């Protein structure tokens, strides 16, 4: 199988590839922004939070789309480097211009279709050349408005170019996938499995939840350390804290602040459903081991050694 590319296609690709990479993310970013604004103004209040959460997840993945566009551009350039690039002859240019004079496709839509006309004339020369018997050709284009039949299926060529195609030697396709499936069905199936598989990144909301869970576990561990210091008399509970603080290691805790911390700890135990095991105490500090598979665990030395296990 050989890829044949007219010089005009290579040149146009080179002129527009930077714009394509830039617009691949910018256009979607603008669309998402408008979608968020519409949701904020008009969405059902009971569903607004869920919808915005999904939109934020998509927004978080936009930089990856730009990277995917760069990867696609690189792959196309590699294909062009191995392709047979056909230079544009004066004869081809004259026949393309004549199409414009005659208002034949791709000039039938009142637009300057000279580049498209050159493409079809180059294809006509390649198909019409005397080659080894059994050689087959295919034209693949997404430009159905200029090349496809205006009053029938898009899979049929326009009547003005239909003479260049047949049922066997020269075929017309509007998707590369369809062309490859027709030519190499087995290889195409394997190729699509390889090319379409992507490792899904963690969603933005999932990352935020994991960070919040980690911070909560670290806070809870420090709260337990403080509670033990109060029980041992190392830290005092006072009605009103006095400033400036002279000894920060033994800084007293204001009663209403401590009562709020106890309520917060109770909410953690209830909402996160943790099983907390006290392993022991050390004289010079301990460690926190939070068993959280989403981020692989964490540790923080600060007093008693605790293990927090999520058993939900």
Backbone torsions as a table, in degrees:
resi	resn	phi	psi	omega
1	UNK	NA	133.4	-176.8
2	UNK	-129.4	136.8	177.6
3	UNK	-92.4	125.4	178.1
4	UNK	-112.3	124.5	-174.5
5	UNK	-129.5	124.6	173.3
6	UNK	-65.6	149.3	-179.4
7	UNK	-57.3	-34.5	-179.1
8	UNK	-61.5	-34.9	179.3
9	UNK	-67.4	-44.3	179.2
10	UNK	-62.1	-44.6	-178.6
11	UNK	-65.9	-42.8	-179.3
12	UNK	-66.8	-37.6	176.8
13	UNK	-61.9	-43.4	179.1
14	UNK	-63.4	-35.3	-179.8
15	UNK	-72.6	-29.3	-169.6
16	UNK	-109.5	-5.1	-173.0
17	UNK	-64.5	-37.7	179.1
18	UNK	-64.5	-40.5	179.3
19	UNK	-65.4	-39.4	-179.9
20	UNK	-63.1	-43.7	179.1
21	UNK	-62.0	-44.0	-178.0
22	UNK	-66.2	-44.4	-175.6
23	UNK	-75.9	-21.0	-178.1
24	UNK	-60.3	-32.8	178.1
25	UNK	-99.5	-37.7	-173.6
26	UNK	-64.2	-42.3	-178.8
27	UNK	-65.5	-41.2	179.3
28	UNK	-68.9	-36.2	178.1
29	UNK	-62.2	-43.2	177.8
30	UNK	-63.9	-39.2	178.4
31	UNK	-63.8	-43.1	178.8
32	UNK	-63.9	-39.7	179.3
33	UNK	-61.1	-45.0	178.5
34	UNK	-66.1	-36.1	178.2
35	UNK	-63.9	-42.3	178.5
36	UNK	-62.8	-41.9	179.3
37	UNK	-62.8	-40.7	179.2
38	UNK	-65.9	-40.9	178.6
39	UNK	-63.8	-43.1	179.2
40	UNK	-59.5	-37.2	-174.9
41	UNK	-86.5	-39.0	-167.3
42	UNK	-120.1	-10.1	-174.7
43	UNK	-71.3	155.0	174.5
44	UNK	-61.6	129.7	-176.1
45	UNK	-58.0	-32.9	-178.0
46	UNK	-72.8	-21.7	-177.9
47	UNK	-111.8	-6.5	-174.3
48	UNK	-59.3	-46.2	-176.6
49	UNK	-61.3	-41.9	-179.2
50	UNK	-65.7	-42.4	-179.5
51	UNK	-65.0	-44.9	179.3
52	UNK	-63.2	-34.1	178.2
53	UNK	-63.5	-43.1	178.4
54	UNK	-66.0	-40.7	178.9
55	UNK	-65.0	-37.5	178.0
56	UNK	-66.2	-35.0	176.7
57	UNK	-62.9	-43.3	178.4
58	UNK	-65.3	-42.4	179.6
59	UNK	-59.8	-38.2	-179.6
60	UNK	-65.1	-26.1	-177.1
61	UNK	-92.6	-1.9	-177.6
62	UNK	-57.0	-43.0	178.7
63	UNK	-57.0	-30.8	178.5
64	UNK	-68.4	-30.8	178.6
65	UNK	-66.4	-38.1	176.2
66	UNK	-62.8	-40.5	177.2
67	UNK	-64.4	-37.0	177.5
68	UNK	-65.0	-38.4	178.6
69	UNK	-63.6	-41.2	178.1
70	UNK	-62.9	-41.9	178.4
71	UNK	-62.9	-39.4	178.2
72	UNK	-65.1	-42.5	178.3
73	UNK	-60.1	-42.8	179.4
74	UNK	-61.4	-42.0	-179.9
75	UNK	-65.7	-39.3	178.3
76	UNK	-64.4	-42.1	179.4
77	UNK	-63.7	-36.2	176.7
78	UNK	-65.5	-38.5	176.9
79	UNK	-65.4	-42.4	178.6
80	UNK	-62.2	-36.0	-178.6
81	UNK	-64.7	-27.9	-179.1
82	UNK	-100.2	-3.4	-175.8
83	UNK	-84.2	163.3	172.2
84	UNK	-87.5	109.1	-178.3
85	UNK	-90.4	122.1	-177.3
86	UNK	-94.0	120.3	176.1
87	UNK	-73.3	151.7	-175.2
88	UNK	-90.6	117.8	-179.1
89	UNK	-86.3	162.8	177.5
90	UNK	-64.2	-34.2	178.4
91	UNK	-61.3	-43.6	178.4
92	UNK	-62.9	-42.8	-179.9
93	UNK	-62.2	-40.4	179.7
94	UNK	-65.3	-43.4	-180.0
95	UNK	-66.4	-36.4	177.7
96	UNK	-65.1	-42.1	178.0
97	UNK	-63.8	-37.3	178.9
98	UNK	-63.8	-34.4	175.4
99	UNK	-59.4	-39.3	178.6
100	UNK	-66.0	-40.4	178.8
101	UNK	-63.7	-39.7	-177.5
102	UNK	-83.3	-4.2	-177.8
103	UNK	58.5	37.0	176.0
104	UNK	-94.0	154.8	-179.4
105	UNK	-53.4	136.2	10.8
106	UNK	-94.8	25.3	178.4
107	UNK	-95.8	8.1	-174.9
108	UNK	-77.3	-5.7	-176.9
109	UNK	-107.4	23.2	176.9
110	UNK	56.3	49.7	177.5
111	UNK	-145.6	164.1	178.8
112	UNK	-79.5	100.2	-178.1
113	UNK	-108.5	33.5	-174.4
114	UNK	-62.9	-41.0	179.8
115	UNK	-64.2	-39.6	178.0
116	UNK	-68.1	-36.6	178.1
117	UNK	-65.7	-40.1	177.0
118	UNK	-61.5	-40.1	-179.1
119	UNK	-60.5	-47.1	-176.8
120	UNK	-70.6	-31.5	177.8
121	UNK	-71.6	-36.6	174.5
122	UNK	-62.5	-43.6	178.7
123	UNK	-61.4	-40.3	179.3
124	UNK	-62.0	-39.5	178.0
125	UNK	-65.3	-42.6	-178.3
126	UNK	-64.5	-45.4	-179.5
127	UNK	-66.8	-35.7	-177.0
128	UNK	-80.9	-9.9	179.9
129	UNK	-68.7	153.2	179.2
130	UNK	-80.3	104.3	-179.0
131	UNK	-119.9	176.5	179.7
132	UNK	-60.0	138.3	179.2
133	UNK	-58.2	139.4	179.5
134	UNK	97.5	-9.7	178.1
135	UNK	-70.8	132.3	-178.9
136	UNK	-120.3	157.2	-176.3
137	UNK	-132.6	159.3	175.6
138	UNK	-149.8	135.4	172.7
139	UNK	-101.9	124.2	-179.8
140	UNK	-115.7	122.1	-179.4
141	UNK	-147.1	142.7	172.3
142	UNK	-90.5	-7.3	-175.5
143	UNK	-82.4	73.9	-176.8
144	UNK	-72.8	-25.3	-178.3
145	UNK	-67.8	-32.9	-178.4
146	UNK	-95.0	-29.9	-171.8
147	UNK	-110.4	-21.4	-175.7
148	UNK	-90.5	164.1	-178.9
149	UNK	-63.2	128.6	-176.1
150	UNK	-73.8	-21.6	-174.4
151	UNK	-122.1	15.5	179.9
152	UNK	-142.0	-160.9	-179.1
153	UNK	-63.3	142.9	176.2
154	UNK	-62.4	-18.9	-178.4
155	UNK	-77.8	-5.6	178.2
156	UNK	-101.2	139.6	179.6
157	UNK	-70.3	156.2	176.4
158	UNK	-61.5	143.4	179.7
159	UNK	-54.9	-29.5	-179.3
160	UNK	-70.5	-17.5	179.4
161	UNK	-120.7	2.2	-173.7
162	UNK	-62.4	-24.2	-178.4
163	UNK	-65.1	-17.5	-179.5
164	UNK	-84.0	-1.5	-173.3
165	UNK	-126.7	155.9	178.8
166	UNK	-148.2	-177.7	-178.7
167	UNK	-77.5	-21.0	-175.3
168	UNK	-125.4	-56.4	-169.2
169	UNK	-74.9	-32.7	-177.0
170	UNK	-139.3	116.6	-175.4
171	UNK	-113.9	156.1	-179.9
172	UNK	-116.8	125.5	-179.8
173	UNK	-131.2	148.7	178.5
174	UNK	-109.0	-1.7	172.5
175	UNK	-138.8	143.4	178.6
176	UNK	-66.3	-35.8	179.9
177	UNK	-60.4	-43.2	179.1
178	UNK	-64.1	-39.8	179.4
179	UNK	-64.3	-46.4	-179.0
180	UNK	-66.9	-36.6	179.2
181	UNK	-65.4	-33.1	-179.9
182	UNK	-75.8	-37.4	-175.4
183	UNK	-83.1	-47.3	-176.5
184	UNK	-131.7	74.2	-172.7
185	UNK	-60.4	-43.4	-177.9
186	UNK	-68.8	-48.7	180.0
187	UNK	-62.8	-35.4	-179.5
188	UNK	-64.1	-42.4	-179.6
189	UNK	-61.4	-44.4	178.2
190	UNK	-65.4	-39.5	-178.8
191	UNK	-64.2	-41.5	-178.3
192	UNK	-66.6	-36.7	176.7
193	UNK	-61.9	-42.1	-179.2
194	UNK	-69.2	-43.1	-173.9
195	UNK	-80.3	-31.2	-174.8
196	UNK	-87.0	-15.3	180.0
197	UNK	-73.7	128.6	175.9
198	UNK	-135.5	146.5	175.9
199	UNK	-84.1	113.3	-176.7
200	UNK	-67.3	126.9	177.8
201	UNK	-73.4	160.7	176.5
202	UNK	-66.4	140.5	179.9
203	UNK	-69.5	154.0	-179.4
204	UNK	-58.7	-44.7	-179.0
205	UNK	-64.7	-34.3	178.6
206	UNK	-65.9	-40.5	178.3
207	UNK	-64.6	-44.5	-179.8
208	UNK	-61.9	-42.5	178.7
209	UNK	-63.2	-39.5	179.8
210	UNK	-66.5	-40.9	177.6
211	UNK	-63.3	-43.1	179.7
212	UNK	-63.5	-40.1	178.6
213	UNK	-64.6	-41.9	178.5
214	UNK	-62.2	-46.5	179.8
215	UNK	-61.6	-39.5	179.2
216	UNK	-64.1	-41.0	179.5
217	UNK	-65.7	-41.8	178.5
218	UNK	-63.7	-44.1	178.9
219	UNK	-61.8	-43.1	-177.3
220	UNK	-63.4	-39.3	177.4
221	UNK	-61.3	-45.5	179.8
222	UNK	-66.1	-34.3	176.3
223	UNK	-62.1	-42.5	179.1
224	UNK	-65.1	-36.5	176.9
225	UNK	-62.5	-45.8	179.1
226	UNK	-62.2	-40.0	179.8
227	UNK	-61.3	-41.2	179.7
228	UNK	-68.5	-36.3	177.7
229	UNK	-65.0	-34.7	176.8
230	UNK	-67.1	-42.1	-179.9
231	UNK	-64.9	-32.4	178.6
232	UNK	-84.0	-3.5	179.6
233	UNK	82.8	9.6	-179.8
234	UNK	-77.9	-25.1	176.9
235	UNK	-126.6	136.8	-177.4
236	UNK	-102.8	152.4	172.8
237	UNK	-101.4	124.8	-178.0
238	UNK	-122.9	156.2	178.8
239	UNK	-71.6	-35.8	-178.1
240	UNK	-143.8	121.7	-179.1
241	UNK	-74.0	140.3	-177.2
242	UNK	-106.5	132.5	179.1
243	UNK	-111.9	151.6	0.5
244	UNK	-77.3	159.0	-179.8
245	UNK	-82.2	127.7	-178.2
246	UNK	-91.0	-39.1	-177.2
247	UNK	-126.9	99.7	-176.0
248	UNK	-71.4	-24.9	177.8
249	UNK	-67.3	-31.7	179.3
250	UNK	-116.2	31.7	-177.9
251	UNK	-62.0	127.2	179.0
252	UNK	-69.1	161.0	-179.6
253	UNK	-115.9	131.8	178.5
254	UNK	-67.2	139.2	-170.6
255	UNK	-58.8	-46.1	-177.1
256	UNK	-66.5	-30.5	176.3
257	UNK	-67.1	-43.6	-179.3
258	UNK	-67.2	-38.7	177.6
259	UNK	-63.6	-36.6	175.7
260	UNK	-65.8	-37.3	178.9
261	UNK	-66.6	-38.7	178.5
262	UNK	-63.5	-40.0	178.1
263	UNK	-65.6	-39.8	178.9
264	UNK	-64.1	-40.6	178.5
265	UNK	-64.1	-38.2	178.5
266	UNK	-64.5	-37.8	178.0
267	UNK	-65.7	-37.9	177.9
268	UNK	-62.2	-45.6	-178.5
269	UNK	-64.2	-33.0	-179.0
270	UNK	-81.1	-48.0	-172.8
271	UNK	-76.3	-37.7	-176.1
272	UNK	-93.8	-8.4	175.3
273	UNK	52.8	52.4	179.2
274	UNK	-88.7	143.8	168.1
275	UNK	-100.0	115.6	-173.9
276	UNK	-108.7	122.2	-178.7
277	UNK	-112.9	123.8	176.8
278	UNK	-86.4	117.0	-177.8
279	UNK	-90.0	-25.8	-178.3
280	UNK	152.8	-173.2	-177.7
281	UNK	-130.9	151.0	174.4
282	UNK	-125.1	154.4	-175.9
283	UNK	-76.6	-25.0	-175.5
284	UNK	-120.8	31.8	176.4
285	UNK	107.9	167.9	-179.4
286	UNK	-143.0	-154.5	-178.7
287	UNK	-143.6	155.0	175.3
288	UNK	-108.3	128.3	174.8
289	UNK	-120.0	108.6	-178.5
290	UNK	-100.5	114.0	-178.6
291	UNK	-82.8	89.0	-179.6
292	UNK	-125.9	101.2	-174.3
293	UNK	-58.1	-26.0	-174.5
294	UNK	-67.2	-27.1	177.4
295	UNK	-131.3	14.8	167.8
296	UNK	80.1	8.9	177.7
297	UNK	96.4	167.8	-179.8
298	UNK	-156.6	170.0	178.1
299	UNK	-146.2	147.1	177.8
300	UNK	-152.5	117.9	-178.2
301	UNK	-84.0	124.6	178.9
302	UNK	-175.2	70.4	175.1
303	UNK	96.8	-132.9	-174.8
304	UNK	-63.8	148.2	177.7
305	UNK	-91.3	123.2	179.6
306	UNK	-123.8	154.1	168.9
307	UNK	-122.0	127.0	178.4
308	UNK	-112.1	118.1	-177.6
309	UNK	-115.8	128.2	176.5
310	UNK	-86.9	111.6	-176.0
311	UNK	-111.2	19.0	177.5
312	UNK	-73.2	NA	NA
